[in-house]
Amino acid sequence: MIFCLKKIKVYLFFILLTVGAGALVRFVTQNSMESFQNLSKPALTPPSSVFPIVWAILYCLMGISAALIYLSGSHRTTHALTLYAVQLAVNLLWTIFFFNLQAYWFSFFWLLLLLGLIVAMVCSFWKISKPAALLQLPYLFWVTFAGYLSLMIAIAN
């Protein structure tokens, strides 16, 4: 029972850490969302209401994935979770660069860095826990789609 409680605490910690980081950035960028509405956007841009829902789901999956790595007991855990933390920080900074600073071209290239870090993280996770790596794939796909949106917005604006 105590072991199970410890696992639950680890899962909650990583989920809340990741969701909380996302919520903090959303708070920091909330005043710049109006300018986003006025941008020329590509035809495949989802409605604005979709983004917070998708990100909440992705952050939960990311947190579960990180908890699986933490609980794995692998000697590779530190490296994998360092990649996780770095890519999360790069992700959160992208939001500030894109929405607050409106640095669209810089944001696109920053997103390419993020994609590279996500791929490295998924590969690192795969060596430790295949389920943990697979839980990161929706995030990888969404950020790839975000790369397309970011590029098209940079070109159009």
N, C-alpha and C positions, 0 to 999 in steps of 0.2 A: 504493500500500500504506500509506503514512504517513497519507494522507488518510482512508482507511478505518479505520485504528487510532484516529485522532482522533475520528471519528464514534462508534466503539464506546465510547470513553472518555466521551464526552458522554452517550450513552444510559445507560451504567452509573452515571455520576454522578447523573443525575436520578432514575433508578429507585431507587438506593440511598438518596439523600437523602429521597425520599418514603416509601419502605418503612421506612427508619430512623426517620423522624419518627413514623410510625404505631406502630412497635415500641416507641419510647420512651414514648409515651402509654399503650400497652397495659401496659407495665411499671409506670407510675405509677398506673394504675387497677386493677391486678390484685387488690388487696386489697378492692376495693369490689364485685367481681363477685358475691360471695355475696349481698349485699343485693339485687342486681338479680334474682336467682333467686326471691326472696320477694315480689316486686311482683305486683300484679294487672296482667296484660298482655292486650292484645287477641288475639282468636282467630287473626289472621293473623301473629302473632309466630313467626318461624322458630326452630328449635332453636338453642341457644347455640353449638353447634359450627359452624353455618353462618357466623356473623359473621366470625371470623378468616379464613376461606377467601375469602369475598366481598371483604373489605377488602384482603387481599393481592393479589388479582387487580386490584381497582380501583386500588390504589396503583401497581402495575406499569403499567397502562394510562395513568394520570396522568403517571407519569415518562416514558414513551415520548412522550406528547403534548407535554410540556414540552420534551423534547429536540428534537422536530421544530420547535417554535417557535424554540428557541435556534439551531438550525442553518439556519433559513430565510434569515437575512441581511436580514430585513425591518427597516425603520426603526421598526416598531411593536413590536419584540421586547421592549424594556424595559418598556413599558406592560403588555403581555400577561403577561410573567413576574412583574411586580409584583402583578398581580391573582392570578396563580397562587399566589404566596407568601402573600399576605394571606388568600385563601380557605383555604389549607392550615392556616395558623395558627388561623383561626376554627374550622375543622373540629376541630383537635386540642384547642382549648380547650373546645369543646362536650363532648367526651368527659369532661373533668375536671369541668365543671359538672354534667353529668348523673350520672355514676357516683360521683365522689368527694364532691361537694357535695350531691348528690341534690336539686338545685334544678330540679325538673321543668318548672315553668312558665317559669322564666327560660331554661332549655335549649331549650324549644320556640320561644320568640321569637328566641333566638340562632340557632336552626336556620333560621328565616325569613331572617335576615341572611345566613347561609351560602348559602341557596338563591339569593338575589339576587346574591351575589358569584359563584357558579358560573355563573349565566346570563350575567352581565357578562363573565366569563372566556371562556365558550364563544363569545359574540359576538365578543370580541376575537380569539380564536384563529381563528375562521371567516374573518376578514379577512386572515389571514396564511396559514393552512393548513387547508383543509377536513378532511383526514384527522386532523389534531391536534384539531380541534373535535369530530369524530365520536367520537374515542376517549374524550372526556369525557362523552358521553351516558349510558353505563351508570352513571357516578358521579352524574350529575344525577338519573337515575331512582331510584337507590338512596337518595340523600339525601332525595328526595321521599317515598319509602316510609318512611324513617326519621322524617320529619316527621309522618306519620300515626301511627307507633308512639309517638313522643314525645308527641304530643297526647293520644292515648288513655291513655298511662301517667300523664300529668299529671292528666287528668280522674279516673282511677280511684284515684289514690293521693294 
